[in-house]
Each structure stands twice: as C-alpha cells, then as structure tokens.
Amino acid sequence: MNDTAPPPLCKRAFFLALGWVFFALGIIGAFLPVMPTTIFMILALWAFANSSKSLHAWLYTHPKFGRALQHWDQHRVIPIHAKIAAIGGMSISLAYVIVFSAAPPVAVFSAIALIAFGAVYVLSRPSRIPDPVFSEPED
C-alpha cells in the first residue's frame, strides 16, 4: 500500500473528530488552571496528522500553540512552566483523591502510582531546546 494514499474515510473522520475534541480540551485547559493545555494540543496534532494535512499544518504553525508543538516534535521539550503546571495539577488531583474521595485503597494506590509515573516522565524531559553544537573550523 502506498504511504501517501489518504486513509479510509471512516478512519479519517474518526481522527478528525478526535483532533477537534483534543483541540477543544486544550483550549479549555488554557483557561482552567487544573487542566493541561499542551498534552491535548500534542494529541490534537497527532490526530490531525492522521486525518488532515491542512489542519496539522495549521496547528503546527499556530501563533499561540505552534512553537511549543514544534519544540516537542523536534526535541521532546517540556518547558519549565508547563512542568510546574503539570506537577501542580497532579498534586492537586492526588490530594483530592486522598483527602476528599471515598475511593478504595487500591484505587488510591493506583492513582499514586500513575501520577508518580507521569511526574517522573514529565520531569525527565528537557526543559529547553539543546544548544546547537558547533565544531571548530580545522586549520
């Protein structure tokens, strides 16, 4: 099968709808401090890549979201402010589960494990683009 052939219409429609859902969640996250923006925009970019080249290009070059998406795509960078927001949101969510929910202990321990995994992943990514390495000209 040719890699440049468009995906089947049903698959394309599914990813297109998924892209818009992720994009909407990302927009909501831009205004709600407890909800992330960047991860939903990354997921929207992925979904648009599987459904619409023009929407993928639009989001990839978007004035507000494009730069962060390009940094993630090219260097897997999570900026420090996004790390702080992510860890803060995870901490608030975990505190809520522990203090206010009547979740069974297995659910609480599962939440702790999943949040710890997410926090380790977020913190292990670089916070900025690596400096380009220049070689000295040879004489």
C-alpha atoms as one frame of an Amber mdcrd trajectory, in Angstrom:
protein
   0.000   0.000   0.000   1.245   3.485  -0.836   2.171   5.567   2.247   0.954
   8.762   0.577  -2.544   7.431  -0.028  -5.165   9.092   2.163  -6.578   6.990
   4.998 -10.027   5.446   4.532 -12.882   7.907   5.007 -14.123   6.302   8.254
 -10.648   6.361   9.809 -10.061   9.907   8.603 -13.384  11.093  10.064 -12.602
   9.393  13.381  -9.184  11.066  13.688 -10.592  14.397  12.527 -13.286  14.303
  15.237 -10.716  13.159  17.791  -8.431  16.030  16.786 -11.181  18.586  17.344
 -12.068  17.044  20.725  -8.430  17.234  21.838  -8.143  20.768  20.474 -11.276
  21.835  22.398  -9.922  20.254  25.594  -6.645  22.107  25.039  -8.487  25.419
  24.655 -10.407  24.711  27.866  -7.108  23.882  29.544  -5.729  27.273  28.517
  -8.321  28.887  30.800  -8.609  26.342  33.613  -5.510  26.000  35.787  -6.275
  22.399  36.767  -6.443  21.162  33.184  -3.402  20.853  30.902  -3.200  22.510
  27.501  -0.050  21.224  25.875  -0.764  17.489  26.065  -4.164  17.976  24.431
  -2.598  20.089  21.688   0.031  17.379  21.108  -2.756  14.790  20.861  -4.727
  17.072  18.521  -1.637  17.464  16.336  -1.249  13.672  16.203  -4.924  13.172
  15.321  -4.796  15.859  12.628  -1.647  14.238  11.204  -3.776  11.121  10.691
  -6.724  12.960   9.152  -5.941  16.359   7.629  -2.616  17.692   6.396  -4.014
  21.220   6.310  -5.258  21.125   9.932  -1.979  19.557  11.031  -0.050  22.372
   9.319  -2.424  24.981  10.784  -1.944  23.752  14.340   1.798  23.136  13.887
   2.288  26.758  12.825  -0.397  28.273  15.085   0.742  31.612  16.600  -0.159
  30.551  20.153   0.423  26.784  20.225   2.730  26.101  17.274   6.052  26.897
  18.891   5.528  24.530  21.840   4.319  21.815  19.465   7.364  22.269  17.240
   9.691  22.100  20.251   8.005  18.903  21.391   8.045  17.394  17.905  11.685
  18.209  17.209  13.304  17.958  20.664  10.732  16.422  23.095  10.961  19.598
  25.194   8.522  20.365  28.030   9.056  23.981  29.162   9.603  24.585  32.875
   6.310  26.482  33.254   4.466  23.501  31.750   6.297  21.144  34.109   5.300
  23.269  37.088   1.682  23.337  35.916   1.676  19.578  35.278   3.191  18.662
  38.642   0.900  21.163  40.376  -2.169  19.705  38.685  -1.086  16.164  39.522
  -0.509  17.143  43.155  -3.907  18.817  43.465  -5.614  15.826  41.870  -3.822
  13.384  44.139  -4.597  15.451  47.235  -8.260  15.477  46.249  -8.325  11.705
  45.765  -6.611  11.091  49.097  -8.497  13.627  51.209 -11.972  14.028  49.713
 -12.807  10.854  47.836 -14.141   7.650  49.261 -12.077   5.641  46.802 -10.962
   2.196  47.948  -7.287   1.872  48.920  -6.427   0.021  45.697  -7.747   2.975
  43.656  -5.778   5.451  45.781  -2.564   3.425  45.402  -3.206   3.103  41.662
  -3.648   6.879  41.413  -0.423   7.415  43.341   1.461   5.039  41.036   0.075
   6.549  37.822   0.705  10.123  38.967   4.220   9.222  40.091   4.885   7.656
  36.685   3.538  10.767  34.941   5.593  13.079  37.158   8.802  11.125  36.519
   8.154  11.234  32.772   7.434  14.980  32.748  10.462  15.768  34.901  12.749
  13.568  32.787  12.110  15.564  29.592  14.387  18.517  28.787  13.087  21.979
  29.725  14.636  23.806  26.794  15.992  23.186  23.342  19.558  21.923  23.430
  22.200  24.396  22.377  23.476  23.711  18.889  26.889  22.130  18.813  29.327
  23.997  16.645  32.573  22.403  15.611  35.712  24.465  15.407  36.942  25.002
  11.877  40.022  22.997  11.110  43.139  24.899  10.069
